[in-house]
């Protein structure tokens, strides 16, 4: 998860004891965006809660769009091994 987060932005905060991470994302045409990931263990796995907020005076991109990019990065890392995600044009 952390490696995929690096693929979509810069990890600016990580607290492994909570666990929580903040990623600063910059998307073309969108304001700088804070993506906060909070992990919560459940009986059958771990759930990730995502919060998206603009850090500029403009509205943040849709949460679903940001989560889709993170999910794509996770799938690419799973499919390609541990290497960094490739851009769609590569």
PyMOL Python script that loads the backbone (N, CA, C, O; Angstrom):
from pymol import cmd

cmd.read_pdbstr("""\
ATOM      1  N   UNK A   1       0.827  -1.184   0.000  1.00  0.00           N
ATOM      2  CA  UNK A   1       0.000   0.000   0.000  1.00  0.00           C
ATOM      3  C   UNK A   1       0.872   1.249   0.000  1.00  0.00           C
ATOM      4  O   UNK A   1       0.606   2.195  -0.741  1.00  0.00           O
ATOM      5  N   UNK A   2       1.903   1.253   0.822  1.00  0.00           N
ATOM      6  CA  UNK A   2       2.764   2.430   0.919  1.00  0.00           C
ATOM      7  C   UNK A   2       3.488   2.699  -0.401  1.00  0.00           C
ATOM      8  O   UNK A   2       3.621   3.851  -0.813  1.00  0.00           O
ATOM      9  N   UNK A   3       3.954   1.642  -1.062  1.00  0.00           N
ATOM     10  CA  UNK A   3       4.635   1.817  -2.340  1.00  0.00           C
ATOM     11  C   UNK A   3       3.672   2.374  -3.387  1.00  0.00           C
ATOM     12  O   UNK A   3       4.050   3.241  -4.175  1.00  0.00           O
ATOM     13  N   UNK A   4       2.439   1.887  -3.401  1.00  0.00           N
ATOM     14  CA  UNK A   4       1.433   2.399  -4.332  1.00  0.00           C
ATOM     15  C   UNK A   4       1.118   3.856  -4.020  1.00  0.00           C
ATOM     16  O   UNK A   4       0.900   4.651  -4.934  1.00  0.00           O
ATOM     17  N   UNK A   5       1.092   4.214  -2.738  1.00  0.00           N
ATOM     18  CA  UNK A   5       0.862   5.610  -2.355  1.00  0.00           C
ATOM     19  C   UNK A   5       1.965   6.500  -2.914  1.00  0.00           C
ATOM     20  O   UNK A   5       1.701   7.621  -3.348  1.00  0.00           O
ATOM     21  N   UNK A   6       3.207   5.999  -2.905  1.00  0.00           N
ATOM     22  CA  UNK A   6       4.318   6.755  -3.498  1.00  0.00           C
ATOM     23  C   UNK A   6       4.108   6.959  -4.996  1.00  0.00           C
ATOM     24  O   UNK A   6       4.565   7.956  -5.556  1.00  0.00           O
ATOM     25  N   UNK A   7       3.426   6.030  -5.642  1.00  0.00           N
ATOM     26  CA  UNK A   7       3.181   6.147  -7.077  1.00  0.00           C
ATOM     27  C   UNK A   7       2.187   7.255  -7.412  1.00  0.00           C
ATOM     28  O   UNK A   7       2.256   7.827  -8.500  1.00  0.00           O
ATOM     29  N   UNK A   8       1.266   7.572  -6.502  1.00  0.00           N
ATOM     30  CA  UNK A   8       0.267   8.602  -6.783  1.00  0.00           C
ATOM     31  C   UNK A   8       0.603   9.952  -6.163  1.00  0.00           C
ATOM     32  O   UNK A   8      -0.057  10.947  -6.459  1.00  0.00           O
ATOM     33  N   UNK A   9       1.614   9.999  -5.311  1.00  0.00           N
ATOM     34  CA  UNK A   9       1.983  11.271  -4.693  1.00  0.00           C
ATOM     35  C   UNK A   9       3.171  11.113  -3.770  1.00  0.00           C
ATOM     36  O   UNK A   9       3.881  10.108  -3.803  1.00  0.00           O
ATOM     37  N   UNK A  10       3.371  12.122  -2.951  1.00  0.00           N
ATOM     38  CA  UNK A  10       4.489  12.134  -2.003  1.00  0.00           C
ATOM     39  C   UNK A  10       3.956  11.845  -0.600  1.00  0.00           C
ATOM     40  O   UNK A  10       3.096  12.567  -0.095  1.00  0.00           O
ATOM     41  N   UNK A  11       4.465  10.794   0.017  1.00  0.00           N
ATOM     42  CA  UNK A  11       4.043  10.461   1.378  1.00  0.00           C
ATOM     43  C   UNK A  11       4.648  11.513   2.307  1.00  0.00           C
ATOM     44  O   UNK A  11       5.868  11.605   2.444  1.00  0.00           O
ATOM     45  N   UNK A  12       3.780  12.306   2.944  1.00  0.00           N
ATOM     46  CA  UNK A  12       4.248  13.403   3.789  1.00  0.00           C
ATOM     47  C   UNK A  12       4.115  13.097   5.277  1.00  0.00           C
ATOM     48  O   UNK A  12       4.696  13.791   6.112  1.00  0.00           O
ATOM     49  N   UNK A  13       3.344  12.053   5.608  1.00  0.00           N
ATOM     50  CA  UNK A  13       3.170  11.684   7.017  1.00  0.00           C
ATOM     51  C   UNK A  13       2.878  10.196   7.082  1.00  0.00           C
ATOM     52  O   UNK A  13       2.109   9.668   6.278  1.00  0.00           O
ATOM     53  N   UNK A  14       3.492   9.528   8.037  1.00  0.00           N
ATOM     54  CA  UNK A  14       3.253   8.105   8.240  1.00  0.00           C
ATOM     55  C   UNK A  14       3.334   7.810   9.729  1.00  0.00           C
ATOM     56  O   UNK A  14       4.336   8.114  10.375  1.00  0.00           O
ATOM     57  N   UNK A  15       2.288   7.223  10.265  1.00  0.00           N
ATOM     58  CA  UNK A  15       2.272   6.798  11.663  1.00  0.00           C
ATOM     59  C   UNK A  15       1.901   5.326  11.670  1.00  0.00           C
ATOM     60  O   UNK A  15       0.727   4.975  11.550  1.00  0.00           O
ATOM     61  N   UNK A  16       2.891   4.474  11.809  1.00  0.00           N
ATOM     62  CA  UNK A  16       2.660   3.030  11.746  1.00  0.00           C
ATOM     63  C   UNK A  16       1.909   2.517  12.972  1.00  0.00           C
ATOM     64  O   UNK A  16       1.346   1.423  12.925  1.00  0.00           O
ATOM     65  N   UNK A  17       1.886   3.272  14.063  1.00  0.00           N
ATOM     66  CA  UNK A  17       1.195   2.806  15.267  1.00  0.00           C
ATOM     67  C   UNK A  17      -0.321   2.955  15.156  1.00  0.00           C
ATOM     68  O   UNK A  17      -1.049   2.265  15.870  1.00  0.00           O
ATOM     69  N   UNK A  18      -0.819   3.832  14.283  1.00  0.00           N
ATOM     70  CA  UNK A  18      -2.260   4.075  14.193  1.00  0.00           C
ATOM     71  C   UNK A  18      -2.993   3.071  13.314  1.00  0.00           C
ATOM     72  O   UNK A  18      -4.029   2.635  13.815  1.00  0.00           O
ATOM     73  N   UNK A  19      -2.687   2.641  12.172  1.00  0.00           N
ATOM     74  CA  UNK A  19      -1.803   3.186  11.138  1.00  0.00           C
ATOM     75  C   UNK A  19      -2.540   4.202  10.260  1.00  0.00           C
ATOM     76  O   UNK A  19      -3.709   4.030   9.914  1.00  0.00           O
ATOM     77  N   UNK A  20      -1.818   5.254   9.919  1.00  0.00           N
ATOM     78  CA  UNK A  20      -2.370   6.331   9.103  1.00  0.00           C
ATOM     79  C   UNK A  20      -1.252   6.903   8.240  1.00  0.00           C
ATOM     80  O   UNK A  20      -0.097   6.959   8.662  1.00  0.00           O
ATOM     81  N   UNK A  21      -1.604   7.326   7.035  1.00  0.00           N
ATOM     82  CA  UNK A  21      -0.624   7.945   6.141  1.00  0.00           C
ATOM     83  C   UNK A  21      -1.289   9.096   5.409  1.00  0.00           C
ATOM     84  O   UNK A  21      -2.478   9.045   5.094  1.00  0.00           O
ATOM     85  N   UNK A  22      -0.509  10.135   5.143  1.00  0.00           N
ATOM     86  CA  UNK A  22      -0.987  11.250   4.331  1.00  0.00           C
ATOM     87  C   UNK A  22      -0.110  11.334   3.100  1.00  0.00           C
ATOM     88  O   UNK A  22       1.115  11.245   3.186  1.00  0.00           O
ATOM     89  N   UNK A  23      -0.750  11.505   1.949  1.00  0.00           N
ATOM     90  CA  UNK A  23      -0.050  11.593   0.680  1.00  0.00           C
ATOM     91  C   UNK A  23      -0.440  12.908   0.021  1.00  0.00           C
ATOM     92  O   UNK A  23      -1.626  13.212  -0.107  1.00  0.00           O
ATOM     93  N   UNK A  24       0.548  13.685  -0.395  1.00  0.00           N
ATOM     94  CA  UNK A  24       0.301  14.920  -1.130  1.00  0.00           C
ATOM     95  C   UNK A  24       0.261  14.562  -2.605  1.00  0.00           C
ATOM     96  O   UNK A  24       1.250  14.088  -3.164  1.00  0.00           O
ATOM     97  N   UNK A  25      -0.886  14.792  -3.236  1.00  0.00           N
ATOM     98  CA  UNK A  25      -1.087  14.433  -4.642  1.00  0.00           C
ATOM     99  C   UNK A  25      -1.239  15.691  -5.479  1.00  0.00           C
ATOM    100  O   UNK A  25      -1.839  16.678  -5.055  1.00  0.00           O
ATOM    101  N   UNK A  26      -0.681  15.628  -6.672  1.00  0.00           N
ATOM    102  CA  UNK A  26      -0.847  16.720  -7.634  1.00  0.00           C
ATOM    103  C   UNK A  26      -1.307  16.111  -8.944  1.00  0.00           C
ATOM    104  O   UNK A  26      -0.579  15.346  -9.577  1.00  0.00           O
ATOM    105  N   UNK A  27      -2.525  16.458  -9.343  1.00  0.00           N
ATOM    106  CA  UNK A  27      -3.109  15.953 -10.575  1.00  0.00           C
ATOM    107  C   UNK A  27      -3.293  17.112 -11.538  1.00  0.00           C
ATOM    108  O   UNK A  27      -3.603  18.229 -11.123  1.00  0.00           O
ATOM    109  N   UNK A  28      -3.104  16.850 -12.811  1.00  0.00           N
ATOM    110  CA  UNK A  28      -3.213  17.897 -13.826  1.00  0.00           C
ATOM    111  C   UNK A  28      -4.596  18.546 -13.771  1.00  0.00           C
ATOM    112  O   UNK A  28      -5.619  17.863 -13.809  1.00  0.00           O
ATOM    113  N   UNK A  29      -4.607  19.879 -13.680  1.00  0.00           N
ATOM    114  CA  UNK A  29      -5.853  20.628 -13.660  1.00  0.00           C
ATOM    115  C   UNK A  29      -6.577  20.627 -12.323  1.00  0.00           C
ATOM    116  O   UNK A  29      -7.669  21.186 -12.213  1.00  0.00           O
ATOM    117  N   UNK A  30      -5.990  20.012 -11.309  1.00  0.00           N
ATOM    118  CA  UNK A  30      -6.624  19.938  -9.990  1.00  0.00           C
ATOM    119  C   UNK A  30      -5.733  20.618  -8.953  1.00  0.00           C
ATOM    120  O   UNK A  30      -4.528  20.749  -9.165  1.00  0.00           O
ATOM    121  N   UNK A  31      -6.317  21.051  -7.833  1.00  0.00           N
ATOM    122  CA  UNK A  31      -5.498  21.646  -6.775  1.00  0.00           C
ATOM    123  C   UNK A  31      -4.639  20.587  -6.091  1.00  0.00           C
ATOM    124  O   UNK A  31      -4.919  19.392  -6.181  1.00  0.00           O
ATOM    125  N   UNK A  32      -3.602  21.036  -5.412  1.00  0.00           N
ATOM    126  CA  UNK A  32      -2.820  20.116  -4.581  1.00  0.00           C
ATOM    127  C   UNK A  32      -3.790  19.478  -3.591  1.00  0.00           C
ATOM    128  O   UNK A  32      -4.632  20.153  -3.000  1.00  0.00           O
ATOM    129  N   UNK A  33      -3.655  18.181  -3.427  1.00  0.00           N
ATOM    130  CA  UNK A  33      -4.653  17.411  -2.695  1.00  0.00           C
ATOM    131  C   UNK A  33      -4.008  16.544  -1.629  1.00  0.00           C
ATOM    132  O   UNK A  33      -2.983  15.907  -1.870  1.00  0.00           O
ATOM    133  N   UNK A  34      -4.611  16.525  -0.458  1.00  0.00           N
ATOM    134  CA  UNK A  34      -4.185  15.653   0.630  1.00  0.00           C
ATOM    135  C   UNK A  34      -5.049  14.393   0.596  1.00  0.00           C
ATOM    136  O   UNK A  34      -6.276  14.465   0.662  1.00  0.00           O
ATOM    137  N   UNK A  35      -4.391  13.242   0.493  1.00  0.00           N
ATOM    138  CA  UNK A  35      -5.062  11.947   0.564  1.00  0.00           C
ATOM    139  C   UNK A  35      -4.643  11.305   1.881  1.00  0.00           C
ATOM    140  O   UNK A  35      -3.464  11.019   2.086  1.00  0.00           O
ATOM    141  N   UNK A  36      -5.604  11.078   2.772  1.00  0.00           N
ATOM    142  CA  UNK A  36      -5.310  10.449   4.058  1.00  0.00           C
ATOM    143  C   UNK A  36      -5.861   9.028   4.028  1.00  0.00           C
ATOM    144  O   UNK A  36      -7.042   8.806   3.757  1.00  0.00           O
ATOM    145  N   UNK A  37      -4.976   8.065   4.313  1.00  0.00           N
ATOM    146  CA  UNK A  37      -5.348   6.654   4.364  1.00  0.00           C
ATOM    147  C   UNK A  37      -5.316   6.198   5.815  1.00  0.00           C
ATOM    148  O   UNK A  37      -4.302   6.347   6.497  1.00  0.00           O
ATOM    149  N   UNK A  38      -6.412   5.650   6.279  1.00  0.00           N
ATOM    150  CA  UNK A  38      -6.500   5.101   7.626  1.00  0.00           C
ATOM    151  C   UNK A  38      -6.840   3.626   7.494  1.00  0.00           C
ATOM    152  O   UNK A  38      -7.842   3.272   6.871  1.00  0.00           O
ATOM    153  N   UNK A  39      -6.016   2.764   8.075  1.00  0.00           N
ATOM    154  CA  UNK A  39      -6.225   1.321   7.987  1.00  0.00           C
ATOM    155  C   UNK A  39      -6.843   0.810   9.278  1.00  0.00           C
ATOM    156  O   UNK A  39      -6.430   1.191  10.373  1.00  0.00           O
ATOM    157  N   UNK A  40      -7.844  -0.063   9.131  1.00  0.00           N
ATOM    158  CA  UNK A  40      -8.500  -0.658  10.295  1.00  0.00           C
ATOM    159  C   UNK A  40      -8.635  -2.155  10.068  1.00  0.00           C
ATOM    160  O   UNK A  40      -9.268  -2.595   9.108  1.00  0.00           O
ATOM    161  N   UNK A  41      -8.031  -2.936  10.966  1.00  0.00           N
ATOM    162  CA  UNK A  41      -8.113  -4.384  10.881  1.00  0.00           C
ATOM    163  C   UNK A  41      -9.507  -4.877  11.209  1.00  0.00           C
ATOM    164  O   UNK A  41     -10.147  -4.394  12.143  1.00  0.00           O
ATOM    165  N   UNK A  42      -9.968  -5.836  10.437  1.00  0.00           N
ATOM    166  CA  UNK A  42     -11.272  -6.470  10.645  1.00  0.00           C
ATOM    167  C   UNK A  42     -11.049  -7.974  10.754  1.00  0.00           C
ATOM    168  O   UNK A  42      -9.938  -8.453  10.527  1.00  0.00           O
ATOM    169  N   UNK A  43     -12.081  -8.711  11.094  1.00  0.00           N
ATOM    170  CA  UNK A  43     -11.978 -10.154  11.243  1.00  0.00           C
ATOM    171  C   UNK A  43     -11.530 -10.870   9.980  1.00  0.00           C
ATOM    172  O   UNK A  43     -10.839 -11.886  10.058  1.00  0.00           O
ATOM    173  N   UNK A  44     -11.910 -10.357   8.823  1.00  0.00           N
ATOM    174  CA  UNK A  44     -11.595 -11.022   7.565  1.00  0.00           C
ATOM    175  C   UNK A  44     -10.606 -10.240   6.709  1.00  0.00           C
ATOM    176  O   UNK A  44     -10.470 -10.539   5.523  1.00  0.00           O
ATOM    177  N   UNK A  45      -9.928  -9.274   7.252  1.00  0.00           N
ATOM    178  CA  UNK A  45      -8.967  -8.497   6.470  1.00  0.00           C
ATOM    179  C   UNK A  45      -8.783  -7.109   7.047  1.00  0.00           C
ATOM    180  O   UNK A  45      -9.088  -6.857   8.213  1.00  0.00           O
ATOM    181  N   UNK A  46      -8.286  -6.226   6.225  1.00  0.00           N
ATOM    182  CA  UNK A  46      -8.033  -4.845   6.627  1.00  0.00           C
ATOM    183  C   UNK A  46      -8.785  -3.914   5.694  1.00  0.00           C
ATOM    184  O   UNK A  46      -8.726  -4.072   4.475  1.00  0.00           O
ATOM    185  N   UNK A  47      -9.489  -2.948   6.258  1.00  0.00           N
ATOM    186  CA  UNK A  47     -10.188  -1.938   5.471  1.00  0.00           C
ATOM    187  C   UNK A  47      -9.360  -0.669   5.452  1.00  0.00           C
ATOM    188  O   UNK A  47      -8.708  -0.319   6.435  1.00  0.00           O
ATOM    189  N   UNK A  48      -9.395   0.020   4.312  1.00  0.00           N
ATOM    190  CA  UNK A  48      -8.694   1.289   4.160  1.00  0.00           C
ATOM    191  C   UNK A  48      -9.744   2.374   3.955  1.00  0.00           C
ATOM    192  O   UNK A  48     -10.564   2.288   3.041  1.00  0.00           O
ATOM    193  N   UNK A  49      -9.717   3.380   4.796  1.00  0.00           N
ATOM    194  CA  UNK A  49     -10.613   4.520   4.671  1.00  0.00           C
ATOM    195  C   UNK A  49      -9.823   5.668   4.061  1.00  0.00           C
ATOM    196  O   UNK A  49      -8.719   5.978   4.510  1.00  0.00           O
ATOM    197  N   UNK A  50     -10.390   6.298   3.036  1.00  0.00           N
ATOM    198  CA  UNK A  50      -9.690   7.352   2.300  1.00  0.00           C
ATOM    199  C   UNK A  50     -10.426   8.673   2.449  1.00  0.00           C
ATOM    200  O   UNK A  50     -11.643   8.742   2.279  1.00  0.00           O
ATOM    201  N   UNK A  51      -9.680   9.714   2.767  1.00  0.00           N
ATOM    202  CA  UNK A  51     -10.206  11.068   2.852  1.00  0.00           C
ATOM    203  C   UNK A  51      -9.408  11.932   1.891  1.00  0.00           C
ATOM    204  O   UNK A  51      -8.179  11.865   1.866  1.00  0.00           O
ATOM    205  N   UNK A  52     -10.100  12.741   1.102  1.00  0.00           N
ATOM    206  CA  UNK A  52      -9.455  13.602   0.114  1.00  0.00           C
ATOM    207  C   UNK A  52      -9.860  15.040   0.402  1.00  0.00           C
ATOM    208  O   UNK A  52     -11.047  15.353   0.497  1.00  0.00           O
ATOM    209  N   UNK A  53      -8.864  15.916   0.540  1.00  0.00           N
ATOM    210  CA  UNK A  53      -9.132  17.338   0.772  1.00  0.00           C
ATOM    211  C   UNK A  53      -8.170  18.181  -0.042  1.00  0.00           C
ATOM    212  O   UNK A  53      -6.989  17.853  -0.162  1.00  0.00           O
ATOM    213  N   UNK A  54      -8.675  19.259  -0.596  1.00  0.00           N
ATOM    214  CA  UNK A  54      -7.829  20.223  -1.286  1.00  0.00           C
ATOM    215  C   UNK A  54      -7.030  20.997  -0.248  1.00  0.00           C
ATOM    216  O   UNK A  54      -7.542  21.320   0.824  1.00  0.00           O
ATOM    217  N   UNK A  55      -5.779  21.293  -0.567  1.00  0.00           N
ATOM    218  CA  UNK A  55      -5.009  22.158   0.331  1.00  0.00           C
ATOM    219  C   UNK A  55      -4.865  23.548  -0.284  1.00  0.00           C
ATOM    220  O   UNK A  55      -4.059  24.364   0.162  1.00  0.00           O
ATOM    221  N   UNK A  56      -5.669  23.795  -1.321  1.00  0.00           N
ATOM    222  CA  UNK A  56      -5.734  25.110  -1.949  1.00  0.00           C
ATOM    223  C   UNK A  56      -7.157  25.633  -1.789  1.00  0.00           C
ATOM    224  O   UNK A  56      -8.005  24.969  -1.194  1.00  0.00           O
ATOM    225  N   UNK A  57      -7.414  26.821  -2.321  1.00  0.00           N
ATOM    226  CA  UNK A  57      -8.732  27.444  -2.189  1.00  0.00           C
ATOM    227  C   UNK A  57      -9.674  27.003  -3.313  1.00  0.00           C
ATOM    228  O   UNK A  57     -10.539  27.768  -3.740  1.00  0.00           O
ATOM    229  N   UNK A  58      -9.500  25.767  -3.789  1.00  0.00           N
ATOM    230  CA  UNK A  58     -10.388  25.203  -4.809  1.00  0.00           C
ATOM    231  C   UNK A  58     -10.873  23.847  -4.315  1.00  0.00           C
ATOM    232  O   UNK A  58     -10.221  23.218  -3.481  1.00  0.00           O
ATOM    233  N   UNK A  59     -12.007  23.398  -4.821  1.00  0.00           N
ATOM    234  CA  UNK A  59     -12.519  22.094  -4.387  1.00  0.00           C
ATOM    235  C   UNK A  59     -11.576  20.951  -4.773  1.00  0.00           C
ATOM    236  O   UNK A  59     -10.901  21.002  -5.801  1.00  0.00           O
ATOM    237  N   UNK A  60     -11.546  19.943  -3.942  1.00  0.00           N
ATOM    238  CA  UNK A  60     -10.715  18.758  -4.193  1.00  0.00           C
ATOM    239  C   UNK A  60     -11.306  17.940  -5.340  1.00  0.00           C
ATOM    240  O   UNK A  60     -12.496  18.046  -5.636  1.00  0.00           O
ATOM    241  N   UNK A  61     -10.477  17.133  -5.976  1.00  0.00           N
ATOM    242  CA  UNK A  61     -11.022  16.214  -6.979  1.00  0.00           C
ATOM    243  C   UNK A  61     -11.933  15.193  -6.290  1.00  0.00           C
ATOM    244  O   UNK A  61     -11.861  15.021  -5.073  1.00  0.00           O
ATOM    245  N   UNK A  62     -12.780  14.524  -7.054  1.00  0.00           N
ATOM    246  CA  UNK A  62     -13.672  13.533  -6.445  1.00  0.00           C
ATOM    247  C   UNK A  62     -12.890  12.412  -5.753  1.00  0.00           C
ATOM    248  O   UNK A  62     -11.882  11.934  -6.273  1.00  0.00           O
ATOM    249  N   UNK A  63     -13.364  12.004  -4.585  1.00  0.00           N
ATOM    250  CA  UNK A  63     -12.702  10.938  -3.831  1.00  0.00           C
ATOM    251  C   UNK A  63     -12.576   9.685  -4.692  1.00  0.00           C
ATOM    252  O   UNK A  63     -11.525   9.046  -4.706  1.00  0.00           O
ATOM    253  N   UNK A  64     -13.637   9.333  -5.407  1.00  0.00           N
ATOM    254  CA  UNK A  64     -13.626   8.110  -6.219  1.00  0.00           C
ATOM    255  C   UNK A  64     -12.508   8.135  -7.251  1.00  0.00           C
ATOM    256  O   UNK A  64     -11.880   7.105  -7.499  1.00  0.00           O
ATOM    257  N   UNK A  65     -12.247   9.288  -7.858  1.00  0.00           N
ATOM    258  CA  UNK A  65     -11.193   9.384  -8.872  1.00  0.00           C
ATOM    259  C   UNK A  65      -9.815   9.163  -8.251  1.00  0.00           C
ATOM    260  O   UNK A  65      -8.972   8.482  -8.834  1.00  0.00           O
ATOM    261  N   UNK A  66      -9.589   9.729  -7.084  1.00  0.00           N
ATOM    262  CA  UNK A  66      -8.297   9.573  -6.405  1.00  0.00           C
ATOM    263  C   UNK A  66      -8.117   8.124  -5.954  1.00  0.00           C
ATOM    264  O   UNK A  66      -7.036   7.556  -6.104  1.00  0.00           O
ATOM    265  N   UNK A  67      -9.166   7.533  -5.405  1.00  0.00           N
ATOM    266  CA  UNK A  67      -9.100   6.137  -4.967  1.00  0.00           C
ATOM    267  C   UNK A  67      -8.883   5.216  -6.166  1.00  0.00           C
ATOM    268  O   UNK A  67      -8.157   4.227  -6.062  1.00  0.00           O
ATOM    269  N   UNK A  68      -9.505   5.530  -7.301  1.00  0.00           N
ATOM    270  CA  UNK A  68      -9.284   4.727  -8.515  1.00  0.00           C
ATOM    271  C   UNK A  68      -7.815   4.731  -8.917  1.00  0.00           C
ATOM    272  O   UNK A  68      -7.284   3.693  -9.312  1.00  0.00           O
ATOM    273  N   UNK A  69      -7.148   5.881  -8.824  1.00  0.00           N
ATOM    274  CA  UNK A  69      -5.719   5.956  -9.159  1.00  0.00           C
ATOM    275  C   UNK A  69      -4.878   5.140  -8.185  1.00  0.00           C
ATOM    276  O   UNK A  69      -3.929   4.471  -8.592  1.00  0.00           O
ATOM    277  N   UNK A  70      -5.220   5.193  -6.911  1.00  0.00           N
ATOM    278  CA  UNK A  70      -4.502   4.391  -5.917  1.00  0.00           C
ATOM    279  C   UNK A  70      -4.726   2.903  -6.184  1.00  0.00           C
ATOM    280  O   UNK A  70      -3.790   2.108  -6.106  1.00  0.00           O
ATOM    281  N   UNK A  71      -5.951   2.535  -6.493  1.00  0.00           N
ATOM    282  CA  UNK A  71      -6.250   1.131  -6.794  1.00  0.00           C
ATOM    283  C   UNK A  71      -5.486   0.666  -8.036  1.00  0.00           C
ATOM    284  O   UNK A  71      -4.963  -0.448  -8.060  1.00  0.00           O
ATOM    285  N   UNK A  72      -5.420   1.504  -9.056  1.00  0.00           N
ATOM    286  CA  UNK A  72      -4.656   1.170 -10.261  1.00  0.00           C
ATOM    287  C   UNK A  72      -3.183   0.952  -9.924  1.00  0.00           C
ATOM    288  O   UNK A  72      -2.561   0.011 -10.417  1.00  0.00           O
ATOM    289  N   UNK A  73      -2.632   1.818  -9.089  1.00  0.00           N
ATOM    290  CA  UNK A  73      -1.229   1.670  -8.681  1.00  0.00           C
ATOM    291  C   UNK A  73      -1.021   0.361  -7.918  1.00  0.00           C
ATOM    292  O   UNK A  73      -0.005  -0.309  -8.102  1.00  0.00           O
ATOM    293  N   UNK A  74      -1.975  -0.005  -7.066  1.00  0.00           N
ATOM    294  CA  UNK A  74      -1.886  -1.274  -6.330  1.00  0.00           C
ATOM    295  C   UNK A  74      -1.899  -2.466  -7.288  1.00  0.00           C
ATOM    296  O   UNK A  74      -1.099  -3.391  -7.149  1.00  0.00           O
ATOM    297  N   UNK A  75      -2.811  -2.436  -8.258  1.00  0.00           N
ATOM    298  CA  UNK A  75      -2.900  -3.530  -9.227  1.00  0.00           C
ATOM    299  C   UNK A  75      -1.638  -3.630 -10.076  1.00  0.00           C
ATOM    300  O   UNK A  75      -1.159  -4.729 -10.356  1.00  0.00           O
ATOM    301  N   UNK A  76      -1.105  -2.495 -10.481  1.00  0.00           N
ATOM    302  CA  UNK A  76       0.122  -2.513 -11.293  1.00  0.00           C
ATOM    303  C   UNK A  76       1.284  -3.093 -10.510  1.00  0.00           C
ATOM    304  O   UNK A  76       2.078  -3.864 -11.049  1.00  0.00           O
ATOM    305  N   UNK A  77       1.386  -2.733  -9.260  1.00  0.00           N
ATOM    306  CA  UNK A  77       2.470  -3.281  -8.431  1.00  0.00           C
ATOM    307  C   UNK A  77       2.289  -4.781  -8.236  1.00  0.00           C
ATOM    308  O   UNK A  77       3.264  -5.532  -8.250  1.00  0.00           O
ATOM    309  N   UNK A  78       1.065  -5.215  -8.056  1.00  0.00           N
ATOM    310  CA  UNK A  78       0.805  -6.647  -7.900  1.00  0.00           C
ATOM    311  C   UNK A  78       1.146  -7.397  -9.190  1.00  0.00           C
ATOM    312  O   UNK A  78       1.773  -8.455  -9.150  1.00  0.00           O
ATOM    313  N   UNK A  79       0.732  -6.844 -10.333  1.00  0.00           N
ATOM    314  CA  UNK A  79       0.934  -7.507 -11.620  1.00  0.00           C
ATOM    315  C   UNK A  79       2.377  -7.465 -12.091  1.00  0.00           C
ATOM    316  O   UNK A  79       2.844  -8.402 -12.739  1.00  0.00           O
ATOM    317  N   UNK A  80       3.093  -6.381 -11.771  1.00  0.00           N
ATOM    318  CA  UNK A  80       4.468  -6.205 -12.244  1.00  0.00           C
ATOM    319  C   UNK A  80       5.506  -6.591 -11.204  1.00  0.00           C
ATOM    320  O   UNK A  80       6.700  -6.413 -11.448  1.00  0.00           O
ATOM    321  N   UNK A  81       5.108  -7.100 -10.082  1.00  0.00           N
ATOM    322  CA  UNK A  81       6.058  -7.358  -9.007  1.00  0.00           C
ATOM    323  C   UNK A  81       6.200  -6.112  -8.170  1.00  0.00           C
ATOM    324  O   UNK A  81       5.234  -5.368  -8.004  1.00  0.00           O
ATOM    325  N   UNK A  82       7.385  -5.864  -7.637  1.00  0.00           N
ATOM    326  CA  UNK A  82       7.600  -4.739  -6.722  1.00  0.00           C
ATOM    327  C   UNK A  82       8.045  -3.475  -7.425  1.00  0.00           C
ATOM    328  O   UNK A  82       8.351  -2.490  -6.754  1.00  0.00           O
ATOM    329  N   UNK A  83       8.096  -3.460  -8.748  1.00  0.00           N
ATOM    330  CA  UNK A  83       8.583  -2.283  -9.471  1.00  0.00           C
ATOM    331  C   UNK A  83       7.591  -1.148  -9.441  1.00  0.00           C
ATOM    332  O   UNK A  83       6.420  -1.357  -9.124  1.00  0.00           O
ATOM    333  N   UNK A  84       8.043   0.074  -9.769  1.00  0.00           N
ATOM    334  CA  UNK A  84       7.147   1.228  -9.787  1.00  0.00           C
ATOM    335  C   UNK A  84       6.114   1.099 -10.899  1.00  0.00           C
ATOM    336  O   UNK A  84       6.366   0.454 -11.917  1.00  0.00           O
ATOM    337  N   UNK A  85       4.973   1.701 -10.705  1.00  0.00           N
ATOM    338  CA  UNK A  85       3.909   1.656 -11.703  1.00  0.00           C
ATOM    339  C   UNK A  85       4.341   2.385 -12.966  1.00  0.00           C
ATOM    340  O   UNK A  85       5.037   3.399 -12.902  1.00  0.00           O
ATOM    341  N   UNK A  86       3.929   1.869 -14.099  1.00  0.00           N
ATOM    342  CA  UNK A  86       4.214   2.490 -15.385  1.00  0.00           C
ATOM    343  C   UNK A  86       3.053   3.388 -15.764  1.00  0.00           C
ATOM    344  O   UNK A  86       1.912   3.136 -15.374  1.00  0.00           O
ATOM    345  N   UNK A  87       3.341   4.437 -16.524  1.00  0.00           N
ATOM    346  CA  UNK A  87       2.267   5.292 -16.999  1.00  0.00           C
ATOM    347  C   UNK A  87       1.516   4.540 -18.091  1.00  0.00           C
ATOM    348  O   UNK A  87       2.100   3.668 -18.734  1.00  0.00           O
ATOM    349  N   UNK A  88       0.229   4.852 -18.325  1.00  0.00           N
ATOM    350  CA  UNK A  88      -0.551   4.145 -19.336  1.00  0.00           C
ATOM    351  C   UNK A  88       0.064   4.213 -20.728  1.00  0.00           C
ATOM    352  O   UNK A  88      -0.158   3.313 -21.539  1.00  0.00           O
ATOM    353  N   UNK A  89       0.830   5.256 -21.021  1.00  0.00           N
ATOM    354  CA  UNK A  89       1.432   5.394 -22.352  1.00  0.00           C
ATOM    355  C   UNK A  89       2.720   4.604 -22.497  1.00  0.00           C
ATOM    356  O   UNK A  89       3.259   4.513 -23.600  1.00  0.00           O
ATOM    357  N   UNK A  90       3.235   4.025 -21.404  1.00  0.00           N
ATOM    358  CA  UNK A  90       4.490   3.264 -21.461  1.00  0.00           C
ATOM    359  C   UNK A  90       4.260   1.857 -21.940  1.00  0.00           C
ATOM    360  O   UNK A  90       5.208   1.079 -22.048  1.00  0.00           O
TER     361      UNK A  90
END
""", "prot")
cmd.dss("prot")
cmd.show_as("cartoon", "prot")
cmd.util.cbc("prot")
cmd.orient("prot")
